[in-house]
Amino acid sequence: MCAALSAALTPAHSQIAPKPAATTEEVTNLSPFVVTEGTETGYSGQQTLVGSRSAKSLIEIPANITIINKEVLDDLNATVVSQAVRFGVSGVTQNTTISDDFNIRGFRTEQAMRNGVTKNANRTNPMYDVTRIEVIKGPAAMMLGNNSFLGGAVNLVSYQPTSTRSTEAQVTLGEKNYLRGSANTSGPLIDHSDVKINYRFTVGGLRGDREKEVEMLEQKFIGGAFSVYFGSTSSLLVNAYYFRDNSRLYYNDFIDLTSTVNAQINQYSTKSFSPSQRKNNLWDDEDSYIDLQFLTKLSENGNARFYYSGSSIREHRRHVRSIAVAADNYTVSRQDIPFFIEKVNHNLQLDYLHHLQMSGFGLDTTVGVDGATTYSQQQQSVNTPPTIDSRNPDWTADAAFFGQRQPGAGLPHQTDTVNRPLLMSYYFQENLSLLKDRVVLVGGLRWFNPGGTSLNNVTRVVTDRNKKHFKVHKYGIVVKILPTLSAYYTDAQNIFVQTGFADRFVAGDQLGAPAGNQEGKLQEFGIKANHKLSETVTIYGTLAHYDMALTNIKTNGILPSGNPGQIISAQDTSKGWELDYGTRLSYTSGHADLIVTYSDGTSATAANPSLQAVDFAPKKYSVILKNTWSTGPAKGLMLGGAVMDQSAKRNITYMVDYPLTASVFASYSFNKRWSAQFNIDNLTNKRYLVAVVTPGLAATSDPMATRLTVRFRW
């Protein structure tokens, strides 16, 4: 069900390439590289490729991984990733409202992944063809082949083609002319004994106004996939899409200067306040993506996998934003920022999995190599339009300002840089299973070889990127107490290469020791379950304790001279408990589904151990609960709701506190094909701050939104 993911942890103990099968479902199910939806019941998703490039049950992987499956996404009517992770997973909080930027266990994760590979995006990723979201917690360099994920990673998984014809179309209506539509259809193209080909085709779009005049929604999406099965030994899966997002969303609010500790929305930063007029802003974003996976059986116990992904984003933008608030608490300074970004990524992966079964133990060996190359160019200018009085904005002066040529808008850009980073890595991993697979020992190492150049197109200076090699590891043990209950321990690591020196006597003297590599460290233990208590009650989930750190932090401190300078301090830390728990209760006339998440942790920064990490919320809980009637007078009815609350987080110099957030949803299904669903998000209509960059640059939550969705399946 999902395209193969990047690097790995726990290969399957006895999964080998498929034997001849009557249908493509059987071929798919027998492949060690493919997850099947047949393992899902209700809100429970229990199989993943994360933690291994082969399909594994969550209770067999020594890592905390949460799956938010399609049923959860549908019930929440989640059109952006943040709507799902808000309720569906512990320890993850939202950093912004305009991109997939999250804080996981006190460490920032700025980019989401798609089908296991990092996907560049300056905006939120499209969700039209996403069937599940997987959240991997902790340093993931060994697992994912990408060294940037310290707190964890968020992976979006595409729909896979099916061998049975299936179509789902839906239309959603809401306030402010909100209209969103999408359709997914899949089925067989060729079904011969030696070659089978399936397809999937997806279209989608969105339009809508917003309360702020400067904001709007506009999206167009087209995507597809096909899978080819060559007999019973090889297969090819290809996914692709083109996405155009001209929505105009940004940090369009500012805070009250009289609130010096806890940030509050300024009284003049109303729901209708805009820092500029829509006509003076430009948003034009193109996003294209393709991945392909070739799987083949090389021997009775050996399987190979080749994976490629390519992505491109091109964004032309000119946004006018607030940046500072004057002492009078209502005069707003602004910036006019024209820029152009182009990023092109190519990723290659090659893996070989081998299983050796001996009397008393099984040994799974995985070896592989990953390569990634990126071309990115950014041209940007920062201009200064006139200030505005937020109490009664007067745009008269803007006409003269925007009527003239400005840097980046008629005149050359002020900055123009080109980066060409390269990253090669290779790894091996051994899994030793003992006592009839009741105990699994895991050990893996990955070596990274970075390189590339940076070019300043203004000065024409070329700079070599850091080429220092480094190694990371992930070790773990899984003990199956019962076939449906396991305990695990893991030790994982990321490495971040640093350059430069610490000061010794005076600031900038470079007489101190070279800055040592930063090491992202994790030790974690937990208990996992996917257990059927009775014929009517099933429980699943993870209870985990983690202890994380990032060492060798460059920060400002006091030198021996008594003056401030750059020093190397010990470490940023984060530790705590997490609970992700789900249950399904079946009864005579239907069933109930429940997800409860809770996280409780502490964090500290190297610069000031008394301060918690930026954007880290020490406590967070969420609940999703629904009841579905399958018989009786209420047959076809579903009622549910979700609630989330988290403690205050530190946003640089301010504390930002979210209020309790609640959503409700209800649907009615009839004729086995039609359904109508009603969602109300932000039920209390509480307007709160999500992020504060500067006093004049803040992001707030969406207001209460009411949506009606009609779905048709056949």
N, C-alpha and C positions, 0 to 999 in steps of 0.2 A: 504494500500500500504506500510506501514512501520510497522516494529516490534515495540512493545510498548516501550515507553520511560520511563526514570526514572522520578523522582518525579515531582510534578505537580502544576499547578496554577488554571485553570478555567474549572471545569467539565461542561459537556453539560447540558443545561437547561432542555431539555425534551427528550434526547436520551436514550432509554432503550434498553434492549436486543432484538434481532431481532425476528420478527414474521416469520411464515413459508414463504419460498420464492421458486420461481421456479428455480433460478440459484444461484451459489455461489457468483456471483457479487452482487445480491440483498442481500444475507446474509451479505456479507462484508460491503456493503453500509449502512445497518441499524445498524451495530455494533457501539457502542459509542467509541470503542477503535481503529478504523481502518480508516486511511486516504484513500480517493479514488482519483485517477488521473483524474477523470471526472471533477474536479473543475479547472483543469489547461487549460489555453489557451495561446499558444505561450510561452513567457518567464515568464508568471505569474503563480506562485504557491501560493495558498491562503489558504490551509488547512494544519494543523500540529497537532502533538500530544505534541509538546513542549509547555509548559504553562499549560498543562493538560494531564492526561493520557487518555483523550478522545479527539476525533477529533474535532477541533475547527477552525473557520475562524480566520485569523490573526487580523481582525478588532475587534474581541471580546476578545482579550487577552491584558492585561495591561503590555506589555513588547515589546521591540523592537526586532523583529525576522525577519530575511531575509531568503528566500528560493531560492536556486540556483537549478533550476530543470534540468531534463534530457536534455531538448532542449538546454539550455545554455551549459551544459557539452559537448554535442555532437558538437555544433558549435565551441567551443573553443578547441575541441579535448583534453580535460583536462585528463591527465593521473596521475597527482598528485594534491592534494588538493590546493596547493598554486597557481596553474594556474587558478583555478576558483575564489578564494577569492580575487585575485589580481584585477579582474575587476568587480566582481559581488556584492560587499558589501562595505559599507562605514566603516571607523573607524578601519579596520583590516589591519595590515601590517605583512610582512614576517620577521621572525627573523633569520632563517637559510635556507639552501638549501637542507639539508639532512634529515629533519624530519618535522612532522606537528607541528611546533613551531611558534606561532603567538603572536603578541601584539594586544590586543583589548582594545581600550580606555586608553592606557598607562599602562596596566597591562598584564603580561605575561600569556599565556595559552600554556602549554608545551605538553599537550596530547589532541588528538581528541577523540571523542566519536563514538561509533558504535551502532546504534539502541537504543540510549539513555543511554548507559552505558559506562563509561570511558574505553578506550581500550589502554592498554600499548603497546608501540611500540618505539623502538629506531630508526626506519627508518620511511619513509613515509608509510602510510596505503595503502593497495591495493585498486584499484578503479575498478577492473574488474566487480564487481557485485553491484556497487553503482549507484543508480538511482536519488539521490538528495543529496544536502548538505544544512544543516540548521545551521544558525549562530544565537546564542542566546546572547544578549549583557547584561552586568551587572551581579552582584552577583547572582549566580544560585544555591546556596545550598538548598534553599527551593524547587525550581522547579525540580532539578535534583538529589537530594539526595547525592551529592558529594560536599564537602566543599571547594575543591581546586580551583573552578572556580570563580574568582573575576571579571576580566574584561569581561568575557563571555566564551562561549563554542562553539565548532564546532562539529556538529553531522553528521555522514555519515549514510545514510539510504539504506538498501539493497533492491534489487528487491524482489517482493513478487510473489509467484506462481499465475497463472491465470487459469480460467476455460475454456478459449478459447486457442487453440493451437497457439503459436507464437514463432518465432525464429528470432534472429538477429545475424549475423556473420560479422566481419569486420577484415580487414588486413590493417596495416599502414606501409608504406615504407618511409625511409628517408636517409639522408647522413650518412656516417660512418657506413655502414652496419646495419642501424637501421631497425628492423623488430619487429612489435608488432601485435599480433593476439588475438582475443577474440570471444567467442560465448556464447549467452544466449538463452536457449530454455525453454519453459514452456507450460503447458497444463494440461488437466484432466487425471487422472488415473482411478478413479471410480466416477460414477455419479448416485447414487441411491437416493431414496427419503429420506432415513434415514441417509446415510453416503455419503459424497462427499470428494474426495481426489484429490488435485492438486499438481503439482510438478514444480520445477525450477532447471535447471542444468547449470553450468557456468564453462568454461575453459578459460585460457588465458596464455600468455607468452610473453616474451620480450628478445631481444638480441640486442646488439649494441656496437660499439666502441666509444671512445671519443677522443678529440684532445690531452688531456694529456695521456701519456703512462700508468700511474698508474691507470687510471679510465676505467671502463667498465660497461655495463648493462647486467644483467642476472636475469630473473624472471620466475617462474612457478606458476600457480594458478589453483586450482580446488575447486569448491564450489557447493552448492546446497541448496534447501529448499523444504519443503512440508507442505501443509496445509490440515487439516482434519476438516470437519464440521459435528458435531453430531446432526442431525436434525436441528432445528432452534434456539437452546438455548446454544450450546457450540461449541467451536472450539479450535484447537491446531495448532500453527504455529512454525516451526523449521527452523532455518538458520544455516549453517555451512560452513567453508572453511578451506583449507590448502594452505599456501603460502610460497614459498621458494624464498628468495631474496638474491642472491649472488653478487649483484651489488657493485662495489667499488667506492664509492663517499664520499668525505670528504672535509675538509677545506684545499685546496691544493695550496693556494696562500699566498703572504706576501705583506706588504705595504711599501711605500716609507718613510724612516725616516726623510727626509727633509721636509715633509708635516706634521707639528706639530698640526694643528687645524683640517683641513678637510682631512680625510684619502684619499689617492690616491694609486692606484695599483703601485707597484714597477716596474720600467722599465724592470727588469730582471725576473719578475714574469709574463711570457708570457703565451699565450694560450697553448703552448706546454710544459711549465715547469712542472716538477713533483718533489716532494720532495723525492721520492724514486722510485725504480723499482717495477713493478707489481709483479714479482716473489717473492719478499720479503714481500708481504702483503697477508693476508688471510681474507676472508669475507664469512661467512657461517651462514645464518639467517633462522630459521624456525619459522613460525607463524601459529598457529591454533586457531580456534574460533568456538564456538557454542552458540546459544541462542534459547530458546523456550518460548512460551507464551501460556498459557491456559486461555481462556475466558469463562465465564458461566453466565447465568441469574439465579439468586437465587430467585427473586420475580418479581412482575410486575414492580417495580421501583428500584430494586437493582441488581447491576452487580458486579461480582468479577473477579479479574485478578491475575494470578500467573505468574511470570517471572523469568527465570534463564538464566544467561550467564556465560560461562567459556572460558578462553583464556589462551594460553601458548605461550611464546616466548623463544627460545633458540638461543643464538648467540655466535659463536666462531669468534673472530676477532683478527687479528694482523695488526695494521696499523702503518705506519711510517710517521710521520708528521713533518712539520716545527714548530718551537715554538718561536724562537727569531732571530733577525737580528743584526749582529755586526755593529759597528760604521762605517765600510766602506760601508755599505748599500748594500752589496751583499753576504757576508758570512752568511750562514744560519745554526743555531743550530737546531738539530732534536731530536725527541723522538721516541722510538720504544715501542709501547704499546700493548702487548698481553693481552687479557682478555676474560673472559667467563661470560655470563649473562644468568640466567634462571629466568623467572617470570611466576607464575601461579596464576590466579585470578578466584575467584568464587563470583558471585553476585546473591542474591535472593531478590525478591520483592513480596509483597502481598498487594493488594489494594481492597477496597470496596467502590463503588460509589452508592449513594442513592439520588433519586429526590423526593421532596415533592412539589406538586402544590396546592396552596390555592388561594382563591379569592383575587386577587390584588398582589400576589407575588409568586415567586418560590424559593425554597431553595435546593441547591445542597450541599451535605455533602460527603467529601472524607476522608477516614482514611486509613493509611497504615503503613507498616513496611518494612525497607530495611536492608539487611545485606551484608557485603563484607569481604572477607578474601583473603589475598595475601601471597604467599611464593615467596621470591626473594633472589637469591644468586648472588653475584658478586665477581669474582676473577680477580685481576688486578695487573700488574707490569708496571713500567715505566723505561725503559732502555735508555742509551745515546749512540747512534751510532755516528760516526765521523761527523764533520761539512762538508758542501759541498760549493763549489764556484758556486753560481747560474748562473754566466756568462757562465760557461762551465762545467757542472757537471761531475765529474770523480767518477765512482762507484767502483774503484779498492779496496778501503779500506772497502767497504761494504761486499765484498766477504769474507774477514777474519772475520768481525764482525758477520755476519749472519751464518757463518760456525761453530761458537761456540755456546754451550748451554747458554741460557740467562734465567733470572727469568721469569717464565711464558711460556718459550719455551725450555723445557728440564729440567729446574730447578723449584722448587716450586715458586708459586706466592708470591708476597710481601704482598698483602692484600687479605683477604677472609672474607666476611661478609654475614650473613644471616639475613633477616628481615622478620618478620611475623606480619604485622599490621592487626588489626581487626577494623571494624567500623560497629556499629549498629545505626540505627536511626528510629524514628517513628514520624508520623506527622498527623495533621488533617487540613482540610481546609473547610471553609464555603463560599459559593457564594450565595448572596442574590440578586435576580433580581426583579426589580420594574418597574412600568409603562409600562407593556407589553414588558418587556425585553429591554426597552430603557436605563435603568440605571442598572449597575451590580456592587455590592460592593464585594470585594474579600479580604479575610483574611486567612492567613495560618501560622502555627508554626511548626517547626521541631526540635526535640531534638536529639543530637548526643552523642553516648557513644563510644569513641575510646578505644583502648587497643592494646595488643600484646607485642612482645619482639624483641630485636635485639641481635645477637650473633656475636662476633668477633672470627672467627675460628682460628686465629693466637694466640691470647692471651687466648681464651676460656672464655672470659668475657661475661656474659649475662646481658643485660640492659632492664628493663621494659620500654615500651614506655609510653608516657604521657597518663594518663587515666582520665583527667579532662573532665567532661561533659559540654556541652554548648548548647545553643538554638539559632536558627535563625528565622527570620520572612520574610514574603513578604506580603505587603498590596497594594491594588490598587482599582481603580475605572475606569469604562468604561462608557462613555455617548455616546449613538448613536444619533448623530445629524440627520442623515438619516440612512436608513437601510444599505447604502453602505459607510457611513462616520462616524467615531467615534473619540472622544477625550479621552485620558487616562492620568492617573497619577499613579505612582507606587513608593513605598518605599521598598527597599530590603536590605538584610544584610547577610554578611558572618562573621564567627568568626574563628580566627586563634589563637590557644592556644600557649602562649609563656612560656618558662622556664628561670631561671636564674635571675640575678639582674642587676640593673644599678650601676655604680660606684658612690661613694659619695666623697671620698677624693683623692684616688690614683687609678690608673688602676688596676683592679682585686681584689679590697678589699672586694667586695660583701657586702658592708655596706649600699648600697642604697636600695630603695624600690624594691620589686619583680617586674619583668617585667609584665605589665598588658596585658591581651588578646588584640590581634589586632582585630579591627572591620572594616570589609569592608562594606562601606555604599554607598547607591545609592538613589538619588531622581531624578525622570525623569518624564517629561510630553511630550506628543506628539499628533499628528493627523495622523490618518490612513484612507486610502481610497481604495476602490475597486469599482469604479464607472464607469458606462457606460454613457459617455457624449452624445452619439448619437448612431445610429445603426452602425456607422463605427469607432468610437473612444472610447476606454476604457483606463482608467488610474488607477494606483494602486501604493501603496507605503506608506512610513512613513516619517514624519518630526518630529524629536525628539530633545529635549534639555536634557542633563544629567549633573549631578553634583556628582562626586564620590570621595571617600577618603579611605585611609587605615591608621588607627590610630596606636599610640604607636610603632613608628619605632625605632628599635635599631640601633644606629649609633655612630660614633666617634665624640666627641665634647670636649670642654674645661671645665675641672672640676674647682671647687672653688680654688684649689691649683694653677691653671694656667697651669697645665699639661694636656695633652690629655688623655681621657679615654672613656669608653662606657657610653653613656647617652640614655635616652628615649626622643625622639623628637616627635613633634606633629603628623604630618601626611603627607603622599604622597597624592597629589590631582590631579584630572583630571576633566575638565569640557568642554563642548562645544556643538556644533550643528551637527546633522547628517541628511542627506537626502538620501533616497533610493527610487527612482522614476522609474516607468515603464509605458509604453503605447503601445498599439497596434492600428494601423491605417489600416483599411480594405478599399480597393477600388476595382474597377471593375476587374482588372486583377491580384490582389494579395493582399499582406499585408506587412506592415513594423512593426518591433519590435524594441523597444528602452529601454535601462536601463541606467539611469544616477545616479551616487552616488557622494556624496560630504560630507566631514567632515572637520570641522574647530574647533580646540580646543586648550586649554592650559593645561599644567601640571607643577607640581613642586615637588621636592623631599624634604623630611624632613631634610636630611643632608645639603642641600644647596638650599633654595627656589628659587634661581636665575637659577638653572639648571632644564631643562625639564627632564621628566622621561626617563630612558634608553629605546631605541627602540620605543619611541613615536614620530610619525610624526604629527606635528601640523595640517598640511593640506594634504588632499588627494582627488583626484577626479578620476573618471573613467567613460567611456562611452562605451557601446556596442550597435551597430546599425546594423541591417540587413534588406534586402528587399527580399521577396520571390514572384516569379511569379507563379500563379496557372492556368492562361489561356493565350491564345495568343501565338505568336511566341517564347516567352521566357519561356514558361511553363516548370516547373521543375527546373528553375535556381534560385539560392540563392547567393547573394553577401553581405558580411558584414565585419565588422572590430571592433577592440576594442583598446582603448587607456587608459593609466593610468599614472599619475604622482603624486608624493608626495614630501613634503618638507623634508629638511634634518633632520635626527634623530641622537640622541646622542648614541654612542656605547661605553659606559664606558668613555674613555678619548678622543675619537675622534668624530667628526661629519661625518656622512656618508650620502651622497646625491645620490638619484636615479635620473637618467635622465628620460625623457619621454619615456615610453615603449609602443610600438604599435604592434598589430597583425592584420593580415587580413585573411579572409577565404572565400571560395566559394565552392558551390556544385552544382551538376546537378543530378536530379532524373529522372529515366526513367523506364517504365513498372511497376510502382508502387512497384517494389521490389528492383531494383538496384539503387545505387547512388555512385557517386565519389566525394570526397571532397578534397580540396587543402588548406592547412594551412601554413602560414608563421608566426612564432613567433619571437619576438624581431626584428622587421622589419628593424630598424636602425643598427642592428648588433653592438650596443654599449655595450662594456664590462664594467660592473660597480660592485662595492662592495655591497654585501648584508649584511655581518656580519664581525666584527673584534673582535676576542677574545683576541689576543695579536698581536703585530706587525708582528710576524712570522706565525700567524695562522689566516687566513682570507678566506672568501668564496666569490666567484664572481658569477655573473649571467651566465646562459647558453648563448652561442653564438646564432646567428640567426639559426633557425631550419626550414627546409622545409619538410613538410610531405604530402604524398598522401595516402588517405584512401578510400578503396572500401568497401561498405556495401551491404549486401544482407539480405532482410527481407521477410519472408513468414509465 
